């Protein structure tokens, strides 16, 4: 998988939220000042060429949808973050965020509980 540009990610977030959309739908979701219709259309075609998006044609109108899920892309980006900044060390990353966000012991314990619950749930699915 490849890292998307800021504009590509912004459009992917809209497609993930809408699930299916024509260019005009995407354009309506973008903040002011809105880019030109052709700009949005071009970015979507680039995403399609990169394998992130596909479309279904209805006459001259194309309805676009994501081929890569938000969860898949998030996992990829998180892996990049872990590798580039934390030497693939989850404890190092967790420690950094705990310090930066001044998490309390109670908040850290709650986070550990959530992680344990998630791990147990994943074990039960296997």
C-alpha contacts under 8 A as a table, 3 or more apart, distances in Angstrom:
res1	aa1	res2	aa2	distance
1	X	76	X	7.33
3	X	77	X	7.38
4	X	7	X	7.96
4	X	8	X	5.67
4	X	9	X	5.84
5	X	8	X	5.09
5	X	9	X	6.12
6	X	9	X	5.16
6	X	10	X	6.15
7	X	10	X	5.06
7	X	11	X	6.36
7	X	43	X	7.51
8	X	11	X	5.24
8	X	12	X	6.13
8	X	43	X	6.35
8	X	44	X	7.59
8	X	47	X	6.87
9	X	12	X	4.92
9	X	13	X	6.16
10	X	13	X	5.28
10	X	14	X	6.59
11	X	14	X	5.08
11	X	15	X	6.26
11	X	26	X	7.03
11	X	43	X	7.93
11	X	44	X	7.47
12	X	15	X	4.96
12	X	16	X	6.00
12	X	66	X	7.25
13	X	16	X	5.06
13	X	17	X	6.18
13	X	70	X	7.66
14	X	17	X	5.09
14	X	18	X	6.04
14	X	26	X	6.40
14	X	29	X	6.94
15	X	18	X	5.08
15	X	19	X	5.28
15	X	20	X	6.34
15	X	21	X	6.71
15	X	26	X	7.29
15	X	64	X	7.70
15	X	65	X	6.25
15	X	66	X	6.30
16	X	19	X	5.11
16	X	65	X	7.85
16	X	66	X	6.57
16	X	69	X	7.28
16	X	70	X	6.53
18	X	21	X	6.41
19	X	65	X	5.88
19	X	66	X	7.05
20	X	63	X	6.32
20	X	64	X	5.53
20	X	65	X	4.76
20	X	66	X	7.79
21	X	24	X	7.84
21	X	25	X	5.61
21	X	26	X	6.52
21	X	63	X	5.29
21	X	64	X	5.29
21	X	65	X	6.71
22	X	25	X	5.36
22	X	26	X	6.66
22	X	61	X	7.41
22	X	62	X	6.09
22	X	63	X	4.66
22	X	64	X	5.99
23	X	26	X	5.19
23	X	27	X	6.14
23	X	37	X	7.31
23	X	40	X	6.77
23	X	41	X	6.06
23	X	62	X	7.95
23	X	63	X	7.75
23	X	64	X	7.89
24	X	27	X	4.94
24	X	28	X	6.18
24	X	37	X	7.31
25	X	28	X	5.24
25	X	29	X	6.66
26	X	29	X	5.31
26	X	30	X	6.67
26	X	40	X	7.72
27	X	30	X	5.36
27	X	34	X	7.09
27	X	35	X	7.63
27	X	37	X	6.89
27	X	40	X	6.80
30	X	34	X	6.17
31	X	34	X	5.94
35	X	39	X	6.31
35	X	40	X	6.88
36	X	39	X	5.17
36	X	40	X	6.62
37	X	40	X	5.33
37	X	41	X	6.21
38	X	41	X	4.93
38	X	42	X	6.01
39	X	42	X	5.11
39	X	43	X	6.28
40	X	43	X	5.18
40	X	44	X	6.22
41	X	44	X	5.18
41	X	45	X	6.26
42	X	45	X	5.06
42	X	46	X	6.20
43	X	46	X	5.00
43	X	47	X	6.22
44	X	47	X	4.97
44	X	48	X	6.18
44	X	53	X	7.37
45	X	48	X	4.85
45	X	49	X	6.19
46	X	49	X	5.00
46	X	50	X	6.20
47	X	50	X	5.00
47	X	51	X	6.33
47	X	52	X	5.32
47	X	53	X	5.61
48	X	51	X	5.11
48	X	52	X	5.63
48	X	53	X	4.42
48	X	54	X	5.52
49	X	52	X	7.64
49	X	53	X	7.88
50	X	53	X	7.76
51	X	54	X	7.41
51	X	67	X	7.01
51	X	68	X	7.88
52	X	66	X	5.91
52	X	67	X	5.11
52	X	68	X	5.27
53	X	64	X	6.66
53	X	65	X	5.63
53	X	66	X	4.45
53	X	67	X	5.06
53	X	68	X	7.22
54	X	64	X	5.71
54	X	65	X	5.67
54	X	66	X	6.46
54	X	67	X	6.48
55	X	62	X	5.95
55	X	63	X	5.27
55	X	64	X	4.23
55	X	65	X	6.05
56	X	62	X	5.64
56	X	63	X	5.26
56	X	64	X	6.58
57	X	60	X	6.83
57	X	61	X	5.78
57	X	62	X	4.46
57	X	63	X	6.29
58	X	61	X	5.18
58	X	62	X	6.12
58	X	63	X	7.58
59	X	62	X	7.87
66	X	69	X	6.63
68	X	72	X	6.44
68	X	73	X	6.78
69	X	72	X	5.19
69	X	73	X	6.37
70	X	73	X	5.24
70	X	74	X	5.94
71	X	74	X	5.06
71	X	75	X	6.07
72	X	75	X	5.20
72	X	76	X	6.30
73	X	76	X	5.01
73	X	77	X	6.13
74	X	77	X	5.13
74	X	78	X	5.90
75	X	78	X	5.11
75	X	79	X	6.10
76	X	79	X	5.12
76	X	80	X	6.37
77	X	80	X	5.00
77	X	81	X	6.22
78	X	81	X	4.98
78	X	82	X	6.12
79	X	82	X	5.06
79	X	83	X	6.11
79	X	88	X	7.78
80	X	83	X	5.14
80	X	84	X	5.94
81	X	84	X	5.32
81	X	85	X	5.77
81	X	86	X	7.25
82	X	85	X	5.69
82	X	86	X	4.94
82	X	87	X	6.30
82	X	88	X	4.86
82	X	89	X	6.70
82	X	90	X	7.19
82	X	93	X	7.07
83	X	86	X	5.80
83	X	87	X	4.94
83	X	88	X	4.51
83	X	89	X	7.82
84	X	87	X	6.34
84	X	88	X	7.72
85	X	88	X	7.94
86	X	89	X	5.48
86	X	90	X	7.41
86	X	92	X	6.04
86	X	93	X	5.69
89	X	92	X	5.21
89	X	93	X	6.33
90	X	93	X	5.03
90	X	94	X	5.99
91	X	94	X	5.06
91	X	95	X	5.95
92	X	95	X	5.16
92	X	96	X	6.21
93	X	96	X	5.08
93	X	97	X	6.33
94	X	97	X	5.25
94	X	98	X	5.98
95	X	98	X	5.04
95	X	99	X	6.12
96	X	99	X	5.30
96	X	100	X	6.05
97	X	100	X	4.99
97	X	101	X	5.85
98	X	101	X	5.37
98	X	102	X	5.73
98	X	103	X	5.10
98	X	108	X	7.69
99	X	102	X	4.94
99	X	103	X	6.66
103	X	107	X	5.90
103	X	108	X	6.52
104	X	107	X	5.12
104	X	108	X	6.28
105	X	108	X	5.05
105	X	109	X	6.09
106	X	109	X	5.08
106	X	110	X	6.14
107	X	110	X	5.01
107	X	111	X	6.15
108	X	111	X	4.99
108	X	112	X	6.21
109	X	112	X	4.99
109	X	113	X	6.20
110	X	113	X	5.03
110	X	114	X	6.28
111	X	114	X	5.13
111	X	115	X	6.23
112	X	115	X	5.04
112	X	116	X	6.12
113	X	116	X	5.12
113	X	117	X	6.14
114	X	117	X	5.09
114	X	118	X	6.14
115	X	118	X	5.09
115	X	119	X	6.14
116	X	119	X	5.08
116	X	120	X	6.12
117	X	120	X	5.13
117	X	121	X	6.12
118	X	121	X	5.04
118	X	122	X	6.17
119	X	122	X	5.06
119	X	123	X	6.16
120	X	123	X	5.02
120	X	124	X	6.23
121	X	124	X	5.17
121	X	125	X	6.41
122	X	125	X	5.12
122	X	126	X	6.51
123	X	126	X	5.25
